[in-house]
């Protein structure tokens, strides 16, 4: 399925080390002809880190998408009632956000965006980035993978020697995952070998 003309919500949460990959993914989606609408969690929008200043990140995402970034719960709430998106992508999606989605907690612009969007039985794509995917967060990831209308960008252990519980999505597969999700399919394989292995 082509993404040309599709309205895509692109939500970022606070895994700052993957922001650069997320920005490139948003650029790819616009290059493929999609109209991309940005959303940021409170932390993603307000925290400056060694990976970038908060104001610069906001400006960059808005510039890529050509729309202002949704940064409040109030502005995210109409997403569902107005059927604003064909698909919503959360990239990066932290373990904190995954836990909230798995348990129905709506207290950030991103969790509200997902709740509002999924009420229309439209697809949500998750690109995980968490240091405890194979530990405390494993049960929440598994629960979310079992929910209808959730699709996962293929992911792998990113540093199995230094951080054995950590996993990160392959952000280069976001567009492909979105295309499959729009057809009701989970892209496979979902679990990738460690980088450098086949």
C-alpha positions as CSV (number, residue, x, y, z in Angstrom):
1,X,0.0,0.0,0.0
2,X,1.3,3.5,-0.9
3,X,1.5,6.2,1.7
4,X,0.8,8.9,-0.8
5,X,-2.0,11.1,0.6
6,X,-2.2,9.3,3.9
7,X,-2.6,11.4,7.0
8,X,-0.1,10.1,9.5
9,X,0.2,11.2,13.2
10,X,3.8,11.0,14.2
11,X,4.2,11.0,18.0
12,X,7.6,11.2,19.8
13,X,8.2,10.3,23.5
14,X,11.3,10.9,25.6
15,X,13.9,8.4,24.3
16,X,16.2,11.2,23.3
17,X,19.0,9.0,22.0
18,X,16.8,7.9,19.1
19,X,15.4,11.4,18.2
20,X,17.7,11.7,15.2
21,X,16.4,8.4,13.8
22,X,12.9,9.5,14.4
23,X,13.4,12.8,12.6
24,X,14.8,10.9,9.6
25,X,11.8,8.6,9.7
26,X,9.4,11.6,9.6
27,X,11.3,13.0,6.7
28,X,11.0,9.7,4.8
29,X,7.2,9.6,5.4
30,X,6.8,13.1,4.0
31,X,9.1,12.2,1.0
32,X,6.8,9.2,0.3
33,X,3.9,11.6,-0.1
34,X,2.2,11.3,3.3
35,X,0.9,14.3,5.3
36,X,2.5,14.1,8.7
37,X,1.1,15.6,11.8
38,X,3.6,15.8,14.8
39,X,2.8,15.1,18.4
40,X,5.2,15.2,21.4
41,X,4.9,14.0,25.0
42,X,5.4,16.5,27.7
43,X,9.0,15.2,28.3
44,X,9.9,15.0,24.7
45,X,8.8,18.6,24.1
46,X,10.3,20.1,27.2
47,X,13.5,18.4,28.2
48,X,16.9,19.4,26.7
49,X,19.6,16.7,26.7
50,X,23.0,16.0,25.2
51,X,21.0,14.9,22.1
52,X,19.5,18.4,21.5
53,X,17.7,21.4,23.0
54,X,14.0,21.1,23.5
55,X,13.1,24.2,21.4
56,X,15.3,23.0,18.6
57,X,13.7,19.6,18.6
58,X,10.2,21.1,18.5
59,X,11.2,23.4,15.7
60,X,12.8,20.7,13.7
61,X,9.8,18.3,13.9
62,X,7.4,21.1,13.0
63,X,9.6,22.0,10.0
64,X,9.7,18.5,8.8
65,X,6.0,18.0,9.0
66,X,4.8,21.4,8.0
67,X,2.4,21.5,11.0
68,X,2.7,22.8,14.5
69,X,3.5,20.1,17.1
70,X,0.6,19.0,19.3
71,X,2.0,19.3,22.9
72,X,-1.1,19.4,25.1
73,X,-3.7,16.8,26.1
74,X,-6.5,19.2,25.0
75,X,-5.1,19.5,21.5
76,X,-4.7,15.8,21.2
77,X,-8.2,14.9,22.3
78,X,-9.9,15.8,19.0
79,X,-7.8,13.4,17.0
80,X,-10.3,10.6,17.2
81,X,-13.6,12.6,17.0
82,X,-12.3,14.5,14.0
83,X,-10.7,11.3,12.5
84,X,-7.6,13.3,11.8
85,X,-5.2,10.4,11.0
86,X,-5.3,7.3,8.9
87,X,-2.6,5.9,11.1
88,X,-0.7,7.0,14.2
89,X,3.0,6.2,14.7
90,X,4.7,6.4,18.1
91,X,8.5,6.7,17.5
92,X,10.3,6.5,19.8
93,X,8.0,4.8,22.2
94,X,9.4,4.5,25.7
95,X,8.7,1.8,28.2
96,X,6.9,4.4,30.3
97,X,4.5,5.2,27.4
98,X,4.1,1.5,26.6
99,X,3.1,0.8,30.2
100,X,0.5,3.6,30.1
101,X,-1.0,2.4,26.8
102,X,-1.1,-1.2,28.1
103,X,-3.0,-0.1,31.2
104,X,-5.3,2.5,29.7
105,X,-3.6,5.5,31.4
106,X,-4.0,8.8,29.5
107,X,-1.9,11.6,31.0
108,X,0.3,12.9,28.2
109,X,-0.4,14.3,24.7
110,X,0.9,11.1,23.2
111,X,-1.2,8.7,25.3
112,X,-4.3,10.9,24.6
113,X,-3.5,10.9,20.9
114,X,-3.3,7.1,20.9
115,X,-6.5,6.7,22.9
116,X,-8.4,9.2,20.8
117,X,-7.2,7.7,17.5
118,X,-7.7,4.0,18.3
119,X,-11.3,4.5,19.3
120,X,-11.9,4.5,15.5
121,X,-10.3,1.1,15.2
122,X,-7.5,2.7,13.2
123,X,-3.9,1.3,13.4
124,X,-1.2,2.4,15.8
125,X,2.4,1.7,15.0
126,X,4.9,1.4,18.0
127,X,8.6,1.8,17.6
128,X,10.0,0.8,21.0
129,X,13.1,2.2,22.6
130,X,13.7,1.0,26.1
131,X,16.5,-0.3,28.3
132,X,14.3,-2.8,30.0
133,X,12.3,-4.4,27.2
134,X,13.5,-7.8,28.3
135,X,13.0,-7.1,32.0
136,X,10.2,-5.1,33.8
137,X,8.7,-3.8,30.5
138,X,8.5,-7.2,28.8
139,X,5.0,-7.9,30.2
140,X,3.7,-4.5,28.9
141,X,5.2,-4.9,25.5
142,X,3.7,-8.4,25.3
143,X,0.3,-7.1,26.4
144,X,0.3,-4.4,23.8
145,X,1.4,-6.7,21.1
146,X,-1.7,-8.8,21.9
147,X,-4.1,-5.9,21.5
148,X,-6.0,-5.3,18.3
149,X,-4.9,-2.5,16.1
150,X,-1.4,-2.2,17.5
151,X,1.5,-3.0,15.2
152,X,5.2,-3.1,16.1
153,X,8.2,-1.9,14.1
154,X,10.7,-4.8,14.1
155,X,13.1,-4.5,17.0
156,X,16.3,-6.0,18.3
157,X,18.6,-6.0,21.3
158,X,20.8,-3.0,20.6
159,X,23.6,-3.8,22.9
160,X,23.3,-7.3,24.3
161,X,26.7,-7.3,25.9
162,X,26.5,-3.9,27.7
163,X,22.7,-3.6,28.1
164,X,21.2,-7.1,27.8
165,X,17.6,-6.1,28.6
166,X,17.6,-3.2,26.1
167,X,15.8,-3.2,22.8
168,X,15.3,-0.6,20.0
169,X,13.1,-0.6,16.9
170,X,14.7,-0.4,13.5
171,X,13.5,3.0,12.6
172,X,14.3,2.5,8.9
173,X,11.4,0.0,8.8
174,X,8.8,2.5,10.0
175,X,7.4,3.3,6.6
176,X,7.2,-0.4,5.7
177,X,5.5,-1.2,9.0
178,X,3.0,1.5,8.4
179,X,2.1,0.3,4.9
180,X,1.5,-3.2,6.3
181,X,-0.5,-1.9,9.3
182,X,-2.8,0.0,6.9
183,X,-3.6,-3.4,5.4
184,X,-4.1,-5.0,8.8
185,X,-0.8,-6.9,8.7
186,X,2.1,-7.1,11.2
187,X,5.4,-6.8,9.3
188,X,7.6,-9.9,9.8
189,X,10.0,-10.8,11.3
190,X,9.1,-8.7,14.3
191,X,12.2,-9.8,16.3
192,X,15.4,-9.0,14.5
193,X,18.9,-10.5,15.2
194,X,21.4,-8.3,16.8
195,X,23.1,-5.7,14.5
196,X,25.8,-7.4,12.4
197,X,24.1,-10.8,12.6
198,X,21.8,-12.4,10.0
